[in-house]
């Protein structure tokens, strides 16, 4: 399939519904970590983030490769631009958080005997938690960093692959590579390794990004009838709900069965993203544009980074007022709600005064670049 530079470059800057999806994802992850809602909510949220990343960034690499093919740029320049954009978006808040946590690590002994800073700083958190972290550190607040490690590992090498490979082969590459990752995932799940190793080190984590990218490329170049878009949306939502409910069946949460369900729900998530992209005027997309949800999606990166490091405030309140800990029911409802509000406030401050100014500066630097893409 030949990817059209013009189609990709003229795609709308903002895709309606995607910020809403981000908002829903951080809510799902928050529910798992803070409210004890264990209907695969964390997995659905995390995997949707990975698929959405591929949906947005692999077509960008495809457009950059098209520039190389028409002689408007070089592979080295395009790789540098891609890495620079990723670094300016991800690194500032990430390393600021790590520096803050390291500075006050003396107060984090409750989080484990080895907090793994040497791994987090080089984006090897998934390796740390799967193979190195002591038992008392697993399940601690640093666990949220593993997904960022997966993304950065992928995008360290992605420009090398996609800028060398002709743009017309990008869709096929994503499909073939994802298929190979799927075989590796099933093999790993059938081996005698710990579930956390499968979860954090499986090649399927990269396949989720690849399939998201494949869907992004196809959506930007294909056509579909409105009815098929509605059917895809309904089927995708049904698949995601079915996966969530499968957590109630013990046999479906382990081994090959869980691995197969992981692959199936990834397809459903990718289908959902494609349906939203192709049906920008649909009722579901308009629901995702509900302003509070859309704004939560806008600050979702900071929210995701911070939420697990913000303690439940109800415990402190009860200790100061009553001299005892709160009942668990209050802790996972009222306490979680208070923690949610505090996290939103922290993420909003980070977005308004730190992240957004950096993005605006980067946009000014790349303004001439956008003009070149639109030619």
N, C-alpha and C positions, 0 to 999 in steps of 0.2 A: 504494500500500500504506500503510495507516494504522499507524504505529508506536505500540505500546502503552507508555506511560510505566511502568506497573506491571511489565511484563515486563522492561524494561531496568533499572529501579531495583532489582528483586529478583534480578538476576543475581548469581551468586556473586562475591565480591570477588576470589578467586583462581581462575583457570581452570587446571585441572590440565594439565600438559604445556607450557604456554607459557614458563615459566622454562627448562625443558629445551630448548625450541626456541631460546631466546636463547643458552643455553650452546653448543649446536651451531653457531649462527651465528658466535659469536666464535672458535670453534675453526676453522671454515672460513676466516674472514678471516685468522686467525693463520697457518694453513698456507700461504696465498698469499704473505703478506709475509715470513715467516721460514723456510719450508722449501722454497720453490720448487715447491709443488704447484699446477700451473696448469690444473686441470680446472674452470675457471669457479667455483672455490670462493669467491672474494671476491665475485663478482656474486651468487651464490646467497645468501650470508650477508647482504650489504647489502640486497638486494631483499626478503628475508624480514623484516628489521628494519623496512623501510618499510611493507610490507603489514601487519605486526603492529601497528605504530603506528596505522594507519588502522582496523584491526579493533577496537581498543580505544577510540580517542579520538573517532571520528566518531559512534558510538552515544552517547557521552557528550554530544556537542553536540546530538544528536537529543533526548535526554532533557531537556537544558536548554531547547531550543526548545519542548518540550511543556509545561514549566513556564510559559514565557511565554504560550503559548496558553491555559492555564487561568487566567491572571491572577495566578499566584503569584510572579512575578518580572518583571523587565524585560530587554530585550535588552542594554542597557548593563551592567547588573549581571552578567548571565550571561557576557558577553564578558570583563569584567574578571576574573571568577572563573576562567574558562578560561585566560586569559593568565597570571594569577597562579600557577596550579598548574603550568603549563608552565615558567614562569620559575624557580620554586623547585626544580623537579626538574632542569632542564638547566643553568641559568646558573652556580650556585655552583662546581661542579667544572670546568666548561668555562673560566670566566674565571680560576679559580685556576691551572689548567694554563697558560693563555696568559700570565698574569703571571709564573709561574715561568720559562717558556721565554723570555719577553722579557728577564727579568732576567739570564739566563745566555746570551743570544743570541750573545754574543761567542765562546762555545765551540761554536756550531752552524754555523760557516762551511762545514763539510763537507756540510751539508744543502742548500746552494744560495746563490746570490748575492742572491736576494730571497726572503725567507721569508714575505712577504705578511701580516704582522701587521695592517696597516690593513684588509685584507679579512676576515681571520678574526674580528676583533673585532665586525664588523657582519654576520656570517654571509653573506658573499659568497665563501666559499672555492671553491665550484664555478665561479663566474665567473672567479676568479683563476687556477685551474689550467687552465681551458679556453682562456682568451684572453689572459692577462697574464703568467703565470709564465715565467721564462726556462727554457731547456732544462735547465740544470743543477739546477733545483729540482724538475722533474717527476720523480715517482717517489720523492721524499723522504718523510720521516716525517710531514710535515704533510698529506699527501694524505688521511689518514683523516677530516679535518675536513669534506670536501665533503658527505658524506651528512647531517651535522648541519645544514649550511647549507640543504639541500633541505627538510628537515623544518621548520626554523624559518621558512623562506619560506612554506611551505604553511600552517602554523598561525598565521602572522601574519594571513592573510586568511580562513582557514576560518571563524572565528566570525562574521565579517561576513556570509558567504554563508549558512551553515547556520542562523543565528539570525534572518535575514530571511526565509528560505524556509520555507513551511509544512512541518511534520515529515512529512506524508504524501508529500511530493515528494522526500524526501532520497534514497531508493533510486534513483529515476529519474534524479535529478540526477547521482549518482555514476556511473551507467552511461553517460549521455549525455556527460558531461564526459570520462570515461575514453576513450570512443570518439573524441572529438575529439582528445584527446591522442595516441591511437594513430595517427590520420591524420598529425598533425604529426610524430610520431616517424618514420614511414615516409618522409615527405617529406624530413626532415632527413637520414636515412640515405642517401637517394638523391642528395642534393646533394653538391657538391664541398667538403665540410668535413672537418676532421680527426676521426678516430674519437674522440678524447678530448672533442671538442666534443659529439658525439652522446651519449657516455656520461654526461657531467656536466651538460649543459644541455638535454637532450631533455625535452619535456613529459611523456614517459612516466614519468619519475621521480615526477611528481605523480599520474599515473594509477595507479601501483602503490599509493599511499596511498588513493586513491579506491576502487579495487577491493577493497582490504582493508576499508575502511569499509562498502562495499556488502555484502560477505560478512558482516561483523559485524552489520549491521542485519537481514539476511535470517535469519541463524542465530538471532537472538534472538526472531524472530517466526514462523518457519516450522517445519514438522515434516517429518521424513523417516524412512523405515523403516530399521531397523538394517542390513539388507543393503546398502542404497544408501550408507550411511556407510562401510561396509567397502570397497565398490567405489570410492568417491571417494578413500579413503585410498590404495588400491593404485594407482589411475590417477595420482594426484598424485605419489606417490613415483616411479613409473615415468617420468613426464614430467621430473621434476627430475634423475633419474639420466641420462636420455637427453640432456638439455641439457648436463650435465657432460661426458659422453662426446663430444658434438659438438665440443668444443675440440680433439679429435684430428684433425678434418677442416679443413684450411686454409680451404676455400671457405665453411665455416659460421661463420667467426669475423669476417667482414667484410661491410659493405654491407647490402643489403636482406635477405639470408638471416639474418644475425645479428640484425637488427632484428625480423624475424618470429619468430625463436626467442626473443628477449627477451619478446615479447608472450605467446608460448605458455608459457614457463616461469613468467611472472607468474601466469597462470591456474592453473597447477599448484600454485604456492606458496599462492595464495589458497584453492584447493581443499583443500590440506593443513591449513591453519589451520581451515577450516570443519569438516573431518572430525574433527580433534582436539577442537574445541569441542563437537561433537554426539555424540562417543563418549568421554565422560570415563571410562568403565569399560573401555575397550578395552585390549588387551595393549600396543599401541604407546604409548598414553598413559601407561600404568603404567611402561613403560621410560623414558619421558622424565622421570618423577618420581624416577629414580635419584638419590639424595641428592647425590653430588658434582656431577652435571650440573645438578641443580636449583639448587644453591648457586652454581655458576658463572654460571648465568643471572641470579641475583639480583644479582650484582656485575658484570654484563656491560657496563653503561654505562662504569664506570671502566676495566674491562679494555680495552674498545674504544678509549677515549681514550688510554690509556697505552701500549698494547703496541708501537706503532711508534716510540715515543720511548725505549724501553728497549733499549740495544744488546745484541748477542749477547755474553755474558760470556766465551765460550770464547777469543775473540781476545786479550783482556787476559791471561787465564790462561796461554795458550801463550807470549805475548811475555815475560811475567815469568819463566816457567819454562824455556822452551826458546829464547827469543830469536827466534822465528819465528811466522808465522801458522799456524793449524791447517789440515789438509786440508779441502777443501770438504765432503766427505762427513760428517766429524765436526761441522763447523760447522752444517749444516742438520739434524742429528739431535740429538746430545748438546747442542750449543750452543743450538739452538732449544728443547729440553726445559728447559734451565736458565733460558732467557729466559721461557718459559711460567710456570715456578714463581715467578720474581721478579715477573712481571706479576700473577699471581693474588694474591700477597702484597700488592702495592701497591694493587690494586683492593679487596681485603678491608679494608685499613686505611681507604681512602677511604670505603667503604660503612659500616663500623662507626662511625667517629668523625666523619664529615662528612656524608655523604648521608642516612643513616638518621635521625640526630637532626633534620635539617631536615624530612624527610618526616613524622616523628612530630609535630613542632610544627605543621606544616601540617594534619595530620589532626585535631589538637585544635581548630584554628581552624575547621575545616569540619565538626565533629561535628554541630552543629545542622543543617547543610546536608544531611547524609546522612539525618537524620530526616525532613526535609521531602520528600526524594525518595521515601522509602518510604511516605509517606502515600497 
